[in-house]
């Protein structure tokens, strides 16, 4: 639920609650995401071009995330959580 509109988050939480499923707070989710991802992902805002329904092209500043070194990021995550994996060779 990270980066979703607040009203939508309330709707999702209520839906999950109807099935007796609890969801961590956004702060908790961000904390866990930072532990898993670390510094391997970089979030920024940039100008991107979008086509709207009426075929007009609009430039908007939107957030995006990128990984400067994907192989190192995957290797770090695998090393952190190696005890959870079973390797078959």
C-alpha positions, 0 to 999 in steps of 0.5 A: 500500500505504499504510495497509494492515495490515502482514501484508497488505503482506507478502502483497502484496509476496510476490505481486508478487515472484513476478512479478519486480515490486519495490515501494517501501518504505512510507517511500518511498511516503509521501515520494512521496505528499507530493511529489505531494499537498503540503499539499492533503490533510488527514488526521484521525481522527473518530468515524463510525457503521458498521452491522455484519453483525448490523445493530448500529450502532457508532461508531468513531474512524477516520482520514479524509482531505479536501481543503479546496480541490479545484480548487486541489489539481487545478490545482497537480498539473496545473501541477507535471506539465504537461510530461507532458500533451498538450493537444488543443484 
